[in-house]
Amino acid sequence: MHVSLTAELEARVKAKVESGLYNNASEVIREALRFMDTHDEWIREIKLAKLREQLQVGADQIKRGESQVIHSETELDALFTKIKG
């Protein structure tokens, strides 16, 4: 596999190798990809937690009787029109 980097990114990779923390550019790239995977998982967990919070708000509203049953597409359209204001 061949990867093209901008001059700035190439300089950053070289600087990491020159720091002694990595033996070569491949190690730098592998570490960056592992970090990216960890970051993506962290973002997914944050989004999932937010969704769970929002679902709990809805469930609590239903328990308090603050819900509305929609029986048709027409009723749903009317509700959306009302929400849009």
Secondary structure, 3 states (H helix, E strand, C coil): CCCCCCHHHHHHHHHHHHCCCCCCHHHHHHHHHHHHHHHHHHHHHHHHHHHHHHHHHHHHHHHCCCCCCCCCHHHHHHHHHHHHC
